[in-house]
Amino acid sequence: MMKSKFLILIFALSSTIMIAQEKLADKFFSNFGYVKATELYEEVLKKGDTSLHVLTRLGDCYYNNSKSEKAAFWYDKALEKYGKDDINPEYIYKHIQSLRSLGQYEEADTWMKTFMEIQNNDTRIKGYNPENIAKYNELASADKNKVVKLQNLPFNSKYSDFGSYIHNGQLYFASSRNTDEKKLYSWNKEPFLDIYQVSVDKSVDTTTYGTPDFIAAEKLNTDFHEASVAITNDGNTMYFTRDNVGKSTKKVKYDKKGTTHLKLYKATLVDNQWTNIVELPFNDDVFSTGHPALSPDNKQLYFVSDREDGLGSTDIYVVDIKGGNEYSEPRNLGEQINTEGREMFPFIAKDSTFYFSSDGHLNLGLLDIFKSNLLKDELAEPENLGAPYNSGSDDFAYFKNTSEAENEHTGYFSSNRPGGQGSDDIYGFDASICIQTIKGITRDRNTNEILPGATVKLINEVGKVIAEIESGDDGSYEFTADCNTNYTVIASKEDFKDDQKKVTTDNEHEKVTEADLYLEPLITDSQIVINPIFFDFDKWNIRTDAQYELENIVDVMRAHPTMVIKIESHTDSRGRDKYNMKLSDRRAKSTMEYIISRGIAPERIESAIGYGESQLLNECSNGVKCSEEKHQLNRRSYFYILKE
């Protein structure tokens, strides 16, 4: 019976130690101390704790430090033991990312299929094709050499807003924000689309937008759909898409199947009013024609149509503009652009780069935005713009600023990706390369002297180490960082406490942010100096916060394998003298036992003695009324170095 009780006691004690060590590992993890956290989690693992938390945290420690091989190993162990049904799918995705990083595409594909079964609504799986694993991976990753800033524009509504065309400081777009309940489109129960305009004021640093205005010009907006404009360079002619309406514009016209189609129209600017609406001659009542785009010299008009001679659902065509209302016969742009799927929303930049959206070319899901050099090279292959322009949702209606006064790296596109304000939203982008510098000096906190040879890490906002360098002889370090990003910079050096600082970059290109780091020495005047070791009142067990500090002692003694120390522990004056002497001695002994438990040989700790209240640091002796802070000052431990 006694033996059973003893075994139960040992088991309970062992479990308590494991729990405490796991909490300590968690604390290091939360402070980006991944190396120490890894060591502690692995020790807990050796003691028999193979919990899901420990296994996945080990994976995260390596994942955040870009150690893909070991990250994949521990995620695999977690999945092997607990199965796909009992693990957070995010760990499956991290496992996939780790495998891809290692070039293990086939295994990554196997897990991707599992991920797709569990997370069938996850945007990361849309458009996924196992036959193009590497290419999908490339497209889904933003170019590391270019910072693309996206802005969901402030004038977006909870309805559909899409398409962008800027002319003379006005941005024209389509919106279903007109909430007249008598005017609902039966397809999606939203109001019909109308053309709006909003003023755009661009300065060097910012772009501001006015309040969108419904274009109330006679007959431009009707009770049905109008959208997708293109305006000539002189500003006098607008091409736009509209439902097939009769001359009265009060009702739509249907084909024999009861379908109404889209048509292209043009309007002329007279006395600042869009008027003289004319239907283009290559429209038809049995197919749709829409989404106009003009060549830079305004001699060609590009558009989208589902007419019979097309290659797929919708194709892109071009006509020559002859003047008046005369045009050449429409020409299909051919299979270099058009596929069996949908090609839509053409746009030609001033350098003649051809942009369009498609779900037929290699894409991340639904419509993606592509660019092509077709107008200069008829054999040119389209190129997917990749993230962040494209996502697993519909991404379309690309427009690049073209005037000399505007930044050619900026523009707009539309998307129904998650996180928007409505069913479709307009996003502004700035693809200028925006980088900043984070630099500083590593110093001794006590003396302010330069501290060379410190390891400095740059950590992103999700805790991943993205760069690591050693400070120079002059203590300097320097990182190149992205704009508009949150970072943590951490410096570490043997026999010093780490220091870290939060750094947030803004949108100012090539700005320099200085962040000096001050490392506090652990060895001072023959002592290892750490923050106070706190004990609960009347207790001597080592709390997690105390363990966290004692790891500094462990690190110093590991770095100096011949070092021998002694430990002193002191209490405040509250309580009886004899009891305090015993309490402090127990605290000294438990401190020693913890250090030994971390692999330090017992003979390297000469003694661990408690001195009770016999060596107070202030006036707070028996009978003297003192604050808790003053009493706390007397509850302390010392670690004296007897031999180095």
NUBA-669433 format. One line per field, with one value per residue (C-alpha): x, y, z; residue in one letter; residue number from 1. Coordinates in pm, whole numbers. Layout:
# NUBA-669433
xx <- [X, ...]
yy <- [Y, ...]
zz <- [Z, ...]
res <- [A, ...]
n <- [NUM, ...]
//
This chain:
# NUBA-669433
xx <- [0, 282, 458, 143, 107, 471, 430, 119, 313, 604, 364, 183, 512, 634, 310, 338, 695, 593, 302, 528, 791, 529, 405, 762, 806, 484, 620, 937, 732, 511, 824, 971, 1229, 1184, 1522, 1468, 1105, 1211, 1452, 1187, 913, 1151, 1237, 867, 832, 1110, 926, 625, 408, 312, 9, -120, -17, 347, 378, 224, 415, 738, 629, 556, 896, 1073, 821, 865, 1241, 1213, 1336, 1102, 1237, 1191, 863, 727, 855, 667, 348, 360, 398, 96, -112, 5, -99, -416, -542, -685, -1019, -876, -621, -676, -671, -429, -158, -236, -187, 145, 247, 164, 365, 662, 650, 632, 930, 1120, 1011, 797, 510, 351, 317, 200, -63, -185, -233, -387, -661, -722, -723, -973, -1207, -1199, -1180, -1395, -1471, -1111, -1000, -656, -794, -987, -837, -598, -477, -243, -89, 46, 155, 473, 310, 14, 254, 438, 124, -17, 298, 349, 675, 918, 1105, 803, 565, 211, -17, -389, -668, -1035, -1159, -1360, -1654, -1734, -2085, -2248, -2368, -2169, -1908, -1663, -1476, -1253, -1169, -1003, -1028, -966, -965, -1287, -1308, -1598, -1732, -2043, -2250, -2581, -2605, -2924, -3166, -3493, -3693, -3879, -3552, -3419, -3234, -3402, -3072, -2922, -3201, -2973, -3057, -2955, -2610, -2561, -2257, -2120, -1828, -1617, -1349, -990, -737, -381, -93, 262, 174, -201, -506, -840, -1184, -1495, -1856, -1976, -2225, -2493, -2453, -2792, -2727, -3020, -3056, -2709, -2838, -3166, -3381, -3157, -2784, -2512, -2145, -1784, -1681, -1390, -1328, -1130, -813, -985, -1257, -1539, -1658, -1756, -1812, -2015, -2212, -2589, -2872, -3043, -3309, -3561, -3552, -3761, -3509, -3807, -3794, -3544, -3561, -3541, -3434, -3651, -3531, -3638, -3282, -3179, -2825, -2569, -2483, -2218, -2314, -2129, -2213, -2079, -1987, -2179, -2175, -2037, -2330, -2313, -2570, -2632, -2643, -2572, -2579, -2270, -2343, -2178, -2422, -2693, -3011, -2899, -2563, -2396, -2133, -1975, -1675, -1515, -1146, -955, -606, -366, -405, -786, -781, -906, -1192, -1167, -1471, -1611, -1875, -2034, -2108, -2111, -1761, -1593, -1365, -1540, -1806, -1694, -1406, -1229, -1258, -1129, -1260, -1094, -1260, -1314, -1493, -1854, -2029, -1835, -1617, -1441, -1569, -1493, -1177, -1132, -800, -734, -627, -328, -584, -917, -989, -1286, -1358, -1439, -1218, -1343, -1261, -983, -762, -462, -197, -12, 285, 44, 49, -279, -460, -766, -942, -988, -1088, -953, -580, -381, -539, -591, -965, -1250, -1144, -781, -609, -353, -121, 7, 245, 16, -8, 369, 421, 134, 285, 322, 183, -39, 110, -94, -32, -41, -100, -206, -391, -538, -700, -934, -1222, -1315, -1045, -1112, -1145, -778, -697, -350, -298, -175, -141, 196, 77, -3, 221, 237, 275, -70, -415, -730, -893, -1216, -1271, -1530, -1265, -1350, -1312, -1466, -1756, -1991, -2044, -1783, -1541, -1290, -934, -662, -308, 38, 301, 591, 883, 857, 1130, 1267, 1570, 1569, 1907, 2065, 2348, 2368, 2486, 2556, 2256, 2460, 2747, 2596, 2913, 2900, 2839, 2969, 2890, 2528, 2285, 2003, 1683, 1404, 1069, 745, 405, 314, 633, 848, 1221, 1278, 1636, 1927, 2266, 2549, 2618, 2951, 3261, 3090, 2776, 2576, 2311, 2084, 1781, 1587, 1215, 881, 673, 354, 459, 493, 822, 1001, 1379, 1555, 1923, 2093, 2447, 2610, 2611, 2356, 1979, 1796, 1648, 1369, 1183, 867, 913, 633, 723, 501, 457, 751, 993, 1356, 1283, 1530, 1407, 1664, 1619, 1915, 1908, 2036, 2146, 2182, 2490, 2417, 2758, 2842, 3094, 3126, 2750, 2504, 2243, 1887, 1550, 1412, 1288, 936, 775, 415, 365, 467, 563, 891, 789, 943, 677, 678, 797, 1081, 1176, 1186, 1446, 1642, 1695, 1942, 2144, 2126, 2247, 2543, 2653, 2625, 2840, 3099, 3128, 3378, 3182, 3086, 2829, 2657, 2297, 2164, 1795, 1640, 1293, 1124, 1070, 709, 667, 881, 1257, 1307, 1030, 1170, 1511, 1362, 1144, 1438, 1647, 1372, 1357, 1734, 1720, 1428, 1616, 1920, 1709, 1555, 1896, 2020, 1704, 1808, 2127, 2374, 2595, 2518, 2885, 2882, 2653, 2863, 2579, 2222, 2154, 1870, 1937, 1581, 1537, 1888, 2020, 1746, 1821, 1603, 1434, 1149, 1235, 982, 722, 805, 511, 625, 468, 450, 710, 960, 895, 941, 1286, 1397, 1260, 1554, 1809, 2178, 2395, 2762, 3036, 3303, 3496, 3482]
yy <- [0, 235, 152, 235, 568, 641, 564, 783, 1065, 1028, 1027, 1335, 1516, 1422, 1547, 1874, 1926, 1857, 2101, 2368, 2314, 2327, 2659, 2784, 2673, 2854, 3171, 3156, 3083, 3386, 3601, 3460, 3255, 2964, 2797, 2783, 2688, 2404, 2273, 2285, 2126, 1847, 1782, 1764, 1523, 1302, 1287, 1136, 1435, 1377, 1604, 1771, 2107, 2002, 1836, 2125, 2386, 2207, 2226, 2598, 2665, 2523, 2667, 3019, 2981, 2855, 2509, 2338, 1986, 1969, 2160, 1903, 1624, 1745, 1835, 1487, 1336, 1533, 1422, 1063, 1044, 1254, 1229, 1491, 1508, 1614, 1870, 2232, 2249, 2538, 2293, 2080, 2388, 2470, 2110, 2154, 2475, 2306, 2015, 2253, 2441, 2111, 2040, 1746, 1841, 1498, 1458, 1818, 1739, 1441, 1663, 1936, 1694, 1626, 1998, 2054, 1793, 1966, 2330, 2316, 2689, 2798, 3050, 2888, 2582, 2756, 2692, 2431, 2182, 1897, 1892, 2244, 2236, 2439, 2700, 2747, 2789, 3057, 3243, 3242, 3403, 3774, 3890, 3938, 4203, 4428, 4564, 4594, 4797, 4734, 4962, 4877, 5213, 5421, 5478, 5106, 5013, 4697, 4637, 4562, 4822, 4746, 4875, 5181, 5439, 5771, 6077, 6440, 6369, 6168, 5794, 5629, 5299, 5080, 5030, 4877, 5112, 5273, 5116, 5209, 4897, 4909, 4859, 4516, 4277, 3937, 3746, 3861, 4072, 4375, 4702, 4734, 4874, 5240, 5448, 5675, 5913, 6025, 6291, 6176, 6410, 6276, 6426, 6298, 6086, 6033, 5991, 6120, 6055, 6266, 6154, 5935, 6105, 5932, 6051, 6200, 6303, 6251, 5887, 5770, 5574, 5391, 5161, 4872, 4788, 5034, 4961, 4939, 5266, 5371, 5736, 5877, 6075, 6404, 6327, 6380, 6022, 5755, 5390, 5192, 4871, 4862, 4612, 4577, 4843, 4985, 5338, 5452, 5293, 5196, 4824, 4565, 4356, 3976, 3711, 3407, 3225, 3508, 3631, 3993, 4063, 4337, 4595, 4860, 5226, 5551, 5895, 6238, 6510, 6830, 7122, 6886, 6648, 6298, 6292, 6172, 5805, 5582, 5203, 5052, 4871, 4537, 4462, 4201, 4096, 3729, 3768, 4006, 4270, 4472, 4569, 4829, 4921, 5162, 5132, 5408, 5588, 5543, 5374, 5035, 4938, 4608, 4437, 4108, 3898, 3552, 3558, 3226, 3231, 3247, 2990, 2976, 3120, 3476, 3598, 3929, 4098, 4416, 4653, 4944, 5281, 5444, 5757, 5861, 5538, 5316, 5026, 4732, 4378, 4238, 4023, 3752, 3796, 3424, 3139, 3322, 3520, 3339, 2992, 2763, 2954, 3318, 3606, 3945, 4305, 4404, 4706, 4840, 5040, 5329, 5097, 4868, 4594, 4406, 4320, 4100, 3856, 3486, 3162, 2955, 3014, 2885, 3062, 3062, 3021, 3184, 3497, 3604, 3908, 3846, 4055, 3991, 4146, 4029, 4370, 4366, 3991, 3782, 3465, 3610, 3393, 3554, 3594, 3557, 3860, 3635, 3752, 3996, 4104, 3755, 3537, 3242, 3473, 3673, 3935, 4156, 4503, 4597, 4962, 5114, 5487, 5622, 6001, 6169, 6323, 5987, 5717, 5444, 5186, 5261, 5165, 4973, 4635, 4478, 4165, 3980, 3837, 3792, 4093, 4346, 4581, 4442, 4166, 4329, 4597, 4825, 4805, 5060, 4930, 5081, 4849, 5083, 4911, 5045, 4945, 5086, 5029, 4921, 4969, 5030, 4964, 4681, 4816, 4713, 4833, 4907, 5101, 5208, 5080, 4925, 4549, 4379, 4023, 4014, 3803, 4023, 3876, 4042, 3879, 3945, 4000, 3630, 3542, 3412, 3494, 3643, 3770, 3718, 3894, 3956, 4311, 4443, 4557, 4893, 4720, 4810, 4601, 4677, 4512, 4591, 4588, 4620, 4932, 4930, 4627, 4538, 4383, 4276, 4312, 4091, 4091, 3814, 3741, 3493, 3610, 3883, 3909, 3950, 4283, 4336, 4627, 4661, 4849, 4955, 5082, 5332, 5402, 5638, 5482, 5443, 5576, 5472, 5366, 5341, 5088, 5054, 4739, 4727, 4391, 4359, 4169, 3854, 3855, 4154, 4170, 3792, 3743, 3613, 3888, 3818, 3973, 3889, 3534, 3567, 3311, 3299, 3407, 3133, 2903, 2774, 2609, 2755, 2944, 2968, 3329, 3227, 2940, 3187, 3394, 3091, 2986, 3275, 3101, 2776, 2951, 3114, 2788, 2603, 2869, 2835, 2460, 2499, 2767, 2695, 2904, 2931, 3035, 3260, 3318, 3582, 3663, 3973, 4025, 3913, 3589, 3436, 3452, 3077, 3001, 3253, 3093, 2755, 2906, 3082, 2768, 2568, 2834, 2820, 2441, 2438, 2694, 2468, 2162, 2339, 2433, 2075, 1944, 2141, 1938, 2132, 1896, 1911, 1961, 2292, 2440, 2451, 2549, 2675, 2843, 3051, 3347, 3430, 3792, 3825, 4044, 4297, 4565, 4833, 4944, 4693, 4483, 4333, 4586, 4843, 4921, 4897, 4877, 4551, 4686, 4740, 4396, 4247, 4405, 4182, 3863, 3795, 3544, 3582, 3369, 3415, 3292, 3104, 2970, 3052]
zz <- [0, 93, -234, -432, -257, -327, -697, -712, -545, -788, -1085, -957, -899, -1245, -1402, -1209, -1333, -1693, -1672, -1524, -1791, -2065, -1929, -1930, -2290, -2377, -2221, -2427, -2738, -2682, -2655, -2979, -2789, -3026, -2963, -2587, -2631, -2862, -2600, -2329, -2540, -2640, -2275, -2190, -2481, -2344, -2012, -2185, -2278, -2641, -2630, -2945, -2799, -2754, -3095, -3288, -3088, -3177, -3539, -3499, -3338, -3641, -3889, -3754, -3781, -4141, -4046, -4288, -4254, -3877, -3895, -4137, -3911, -3602, -3787, -3936, -3587, -3469, -3766, -3731, -3366, -3361, -3718, -3949, -3764, -3426, -3540, -3632, -4015, -3995, -3887, -4194, -4409, -4238, -4299, -4669, -4684, -4514, -4760, -5056, -4921, -4927, -5283, -5172, -5399, -5425, -5049, -5022, -5282, -5077, -4773, -4988, -5087, -4717, -4645, -4925, -4773, -4434, -4546, -4856, -4830, -4778, -5042, -5055, -5231, -5507, -5847, -5710, -5971, -5865, -6212, -6166, -5802, -5840, -6063, -5830, -5542, -5736, -5836, -5485, -5345, -5385, -5542, -5254, -5447, -5483, -5222, -5359, -5137, -5180, -5062, -5053, -5174, -4927, -5161, -5205, -5092, -4960, -5316, -5630, -5727, -6005, -6307, -6304, -6565, -6479, -6700, -6602, -6231, -6236, -6172, -6356, -6221, -6219, -5906, -5799, -5500, -5638, -5388, -5554, -5462, -5794, -5975, -5874, -6099, -6077, -6103, -5772, -5619, -5623, -5796, -6159, -6237, -6317, -6407, -6134, -6112, -5816, -5799, -5745, -5587, -5609, -5414, -5369, -5067, -5072, -5289, -5169, -5317, -5317, -5289, -5578, -5809, -6011, -6370, -6432, -6789, -7020, -7123, -7007, -6707, -6758, -6546, -6652, -6660, -6758, -6686, -6809, -6969, -7191, -7279, -7570, -7508, -7592, -7340, -7588, -7649, -7399, -7490, -7239, -7190, -7155, -7160, -7497, -7449, -7693, -7818, -7525, -7281, -7065, -7136, -7253, -7569, -7552, -7802, -7889, -7576, -7353, -7292, -7299, -7418, -7360, -7623, -7672, -7700, -7727, -7591, -7681, -7433, -7512, -7265, -6996, -7047, -7193, -7470, -7829, -7725, -8028, -8051, -8219, -8547, -8465, -8180, -8226, -8047, -8026, -7852, -7606, -7674, -7395, -7179, -7413, -7414, -7636, -7780, -7664, -7999, -7993, -8335, -8213, -7987, -7797, -7648, -7518, -7690, -7684, -8059, -8246, -8396, -8055, -7893, -7559, -7333, -7402, -7618, -7671, -8011, -8175, -8441, -8619, -8557, -8897, -8783, -8742, -8648, -8887, -8777, -8936, -8898, -8550, -8527, -8265, -8084, -8127, -7905, -7758, -7558, -7587, -7447, -7401, -7082, -7018, -7130, -7016, -6918, -7162, -7093, -7289, -7104, -7266, -7334, -7528, -7265, -7296, -6971, -6938, -6704, -6769, -6601, -6891, -6846, -6548, -6253, -5880, -5911, -6100, -6291, -6269, -6419, -6693, -6904, -7256, -7506, -7787, -7952, -8012, -8044, -8179, -8027, -7677, -7396, -7130, -6784, -6465, -6242, -5935, -5579, -5449, -5764, -5797, -5536, -5518, -5607, -5917, -5991, -6292, -6450, -6423, -6492, -6482, -6449, -6780, -6767, -6724, -6397, -6243, -6101, -6364, -6086, -5950, -6067, -5984, -6016, -5892, -5686, -5481, -5252, -4882, -4656, -4892, -4828, -5091, -5345, -5574, -5457, -5626, -5497, -5554, -5584, -5559, -5702, -5645, -5480, -5127, -4885, -4564, -4346, -3983, -3821, -3485, -3241, -2988, -2653, -2295, -2097, -1784, -1942, -2277, -2442, -2788, -2780, -3095, -3204, -3090, -3290, -3419, -3565, -3764, -3688, -3874, -3716, -3722, -3535, -3820, -3825, -4170, -4133, -3895, -3878, -3631, -3517, -3639, -3451, -3410, -3278, -3587, -3759, -4054, -4217, -4533, -4449, -4627, -4587, -4378, -4175, -3807, -3694, -3377, -3358, -3100, -2999, -2802, -2688, -2458, -2093, -2166, -2141, -2470, -2568, -2817, -2973, -3180, -3507, -3742, -4087, -4270, -4642, -4689, -4938, -4822, -4474, -4203, -3859, -3581, -3303, -3066, -2855, -2498, -2360, -1987, -1859, -1662, -1491, -1270, -984, -944, -951, -1202, -1189, -1298, -1225, -880, -830, -697, -469, -361, 0, 243, -52, -189, -518, -834, -1030, -1411, -1403, -1171, -1403, -1690, -1502, -1380, -1741, -1755, -1482, -1678, -1996, -1822, -1658, -1987, -2153, -1874, -1808, -1520, -1334, -972, -787, -452, -394, -120, -49, 175, 309, 440, 813, 829, 1020, 1292, 1253, 1282, 1034, 783, 814, 718, 444, 277, 299, 128, -143, -193, -214, -461, -675, -676, -759, -1057, -1198, -1150, -1321, -1629, -1667, -1450, -1247, -869, -779, -966, -699, -384, -156, -142, 189, 326, 552, 646, 752, 896, 611, 534, 274, 431, 752, 725, 1033, 1274, 1385, 1117, 887, 523, 179, -12, -253, 28, 171, -177, -198, 88, -73, -305, -423, -505, -732, -644, -878, -681, -978, -1350]
res <- [M, M, K, S, K, F, L, I, L, I, F, A, L, S, S, T, I, M, I, A, Q, E, K, L, A, D, K, F, F, S, N, F, G, Y, V, K, A, T, E, L, Y, E, E, V, L, K, K, G, D, T, S, L, H, V, L, T, R, L, G, D, C, Y, Y, N, N, S, K, S, E, K, A, A, F, W, Y, D, K, A, L, E, K, Y, G, K, D, D, I, N, P, E, Y, I, Y, K, H, I, Q, S, L, R, S, L, G, Q, Y, E, E, A, D, T, W, M, K, T, F, M, E, I, Q, N, N, D, T, R, I, K, G, Y, N, P, E, N, I, A, K, Y, N, E, L, A, S, A, D, K, N, K, V, V, K, L, Q, N, L, P, F, N, S, K, Y, S, D, F, G, S, Y, I, H, N, G, Q, L, Y, F, A, S, S, R, N, T, D, E, K, K, L, Y, S, W, N, K, E, P, F, L, D, I, Y, Q, V, S, V, D, K, S, V, D, T, T, T, Y, G, T, P, D, F, I, A, A, E, K, L, N, T, D, F, H, E, A, S, V, A, I, T, N, D, G, N, T, M, Y, F, T, R, D, N, V, G, K, S, T, K, K, V, K, Y, D, K, K, G, T, T, H, L, K, L, Y, K, A, T, L, V, D, N, Q, W, T, N, I, V, E, L, P, F, N, D, D, V, F, S, T, G, H, P, A, L, S, P, D, N, K, Q, L, Y, F, V, S, D, R, E, D, G, L, G, S, T, D, I, Y, V, V, D, I, K, G, G, N, E, Y, S, E, P, R, N, L, G, E, Q, I, N, T, E, G, R, E, M, F, P, F, I, A, K, D, S, T, F, Y, F, S, S, D, G, H, L, N, L, G, L, L, D, I, F, K, S, N, L, L, K, D, E, L, A, E, P, E, N, L, G, A, P, Y, N, S, G, S, D, D, F, A, Y, F, K, N, T, S, E, A, E, N, E, H, T, G, Y, F, S, S, N, R, P, G, G, Q, G, S, D, D, I, Y, G, F, D, A, S, I, C, I, Q, T, I, K, G, I, T, R, D, R, N, T, N, E, I, L, P, G, A, T, V, K, L, I, N, E, V, G, K, V, I, A, E, I, E, S, G, D, D, G, S, Y, E, F, T, A, D, C, N, T, N, Y, T, V, I, A, S, K, E, D, F, K, D, D, Q, K, K, V, T, T, D, N, E, H, E, K, V, T, E, A, D, L, Y, L, E, P, L, I, T, D, S, Q, I, V, I, N, P, I, F, F, D, F, D, K, W, N, I, R, T, D, A, Q, Y, E, L, E, N, I, V, D, V, M, R, A, H, P, T, M, V, I, K, I, E, S, H, T, D, S, R, G, R, D, K, Y, N, M, K, L, S, D, R, R, A, K, S, T, M, E, Y, I, I, S, R, G, I, A, P, E, R, I, E, S, A, I, G, Y, G, E, S, Q, L, L, N, E, C, S, N, G, V, K, C, S, E, E, K, H, Q, L, N, R, R, S, Y, F, Y, I, L, K, E]
n <- [1, 2, 3, 4, 5, 6, 7, 8, 9, 10, 11, 12, 13, 14, 15, 16, 17, 18, 19, 20, 21, 22, 23, 24, 25, 26, 27, 28, 29, 30, 31, 32, 33, 34, 35, 36, 37, 38, 39, 40, 41, 42, 43, 44, 45, 46, 47, 48, 49, 50, 51, 52, 53, 54, 55, 56, 57, 58, 59, 60, 61, 62, 63, 64, 65, 66, 67, 68, 69, 70, 71, 72, 73, 74, 75, 76, 77, 78, 79, 80, 81, 82, 83, 84, 85, 86, 87, 88, 89, 90, 91, 92, 93, 94, 95, 96, 97, 98, 99, 100, 101, 102, 103, 104, 105, 106, 107, 108, 109, 110, 111, 112, 113, 114, 115, 116, 117, 118, 119, 120, 121, 122, 123, 124, 125, 126, 127, 128, 129, 130, 131, 132, 133, 134, 135, 136, 137, 138, 139, 140, 141, 142, 143, 144, 145, 146, 147, 148, 149, 150, 151, 152, 153, 154, 155, 156, 157, 158, 159, 160, 161, 162, 163, 164, 165, 166, 167, 168, 169, 170, 171, 172, 173, 174, 175, 176, 177, 178, 179, 180, 181, 182, 183, 184, 185, 186, 187, 188, 189, 190, 191, 192, 193, 194, 195, 196, 197, 198, 199, 200, 201, 202, 203, 204, 205, 206, 207, 208, 209, 210, 211, 212, 213, 214, 215, 216, 217, 218, 219, 220, 221, 222, 223, 224, 225, 226, 227, 228, 229, 230, 231, 232, 233, 234, 235, 236, 237, 238, 239, 240, 241, 242, 243, 244, 245, 246, 247, 248, 249, 250, 251, 252, 253, 254, 255, 256, 257, 258, 259, 260, 261, 262, 263, 264, 265, 266, 267, 268, 269, 270, 271, 272, 273, 274, 275, 276, 277, 278, 279, 280, 281, 282, 283, 284, 285, 286, 287, 288, 289, 290, 291, 292, 293, 294, 295, 296, 297, 298, 299, 300, 301, 302, 303, 304, 305, 306, 307, 308, 309, 310, 311, 312, 313, 314, 315, 316, 317, 318, 319, 320, 321, 322, 323, 324, 325, 326, 327, 328, 329, 330, 331, 332, 333, 334, 335, 336, 337, 338, 339, 340, 341, 342, 343, 344, 345, 346, 347, 348, 349, 350, 351, 352, 353, 354, 355, 356, 357, 358, 359, 360, 361, 362, 363, 364, 365, 366, 367, 368, 369, 370, 371, 372, 373, 374, 375, 376, 377, 378, 379, 380, 381, 382, 383, 384, 385, 386, 387, 388, 389, 390, 391, 392, 393, 394, 395, 396, 397, 398, 399, 400, 401, 402, 403, 404, 405, 406, 407, 408, 409, 410, 411, 412, 413, 414, 415, 416, 417, 418, 419, 420, 421, 422, 423, 424, 425, 426, 427, 428, 429, 430, 431, 432, 433, 434, 435, 436, 437, 438, 439, 440, 441, 442, 443, 444, 445, 446, 447, 448, 449, 450, 451, 452, 453, 454, 455, 456, 457, 458, 459, 460, 461, 462, 463, 464, 465, 466, 467, 468, 469, 470, 471, 472, 473, 474, 475, 476, 477, 478, 479, 480, 481, 482, 483, 484, 485, 486, 487, 488, 489, 490, 491, 492, 493, 494, 495, 496, 497, 498, 499, 500, 501, 502, 503, 504, 505, 506, 507, 508, 509, 510, 511, 512, 513, 514, 515, 516, 517, 518, 519, 520, 521, 522, 523, 524, 525, 526, 527, 528, 529, 530, 531, 532, 533, 534, 535, 536, 537, 538, 539, 540, 541, 542, 543, 544, 545, 546, 547, 548, 549, 550, 551, 552, 553, 554, 555, 556, 557, 558, 559, 560, 561, 562, 563, 564, 565, 566, 567, 568, 569, 570, 571, 572, 573, 574, 575, 576, 577, 578, 579, 580, 581, 582, 583, 584, 585, 586, 587, 588, 589, 590, 591, 592, 593, 594, 595, 596, 597, 598, 599, 600, 601, 602, 603, 604, 605, 606, 607, 608, 609, 610, 611, 612, 613, 614, 615, 616, 617, 618, 619, 620, 621, 622, 623, 624, 625, 626, 627, 628, 629, 630, 631, 632, 633, 634, 635, 636, 637, 638, 639, 640, 641, 642, 643, 644]
//
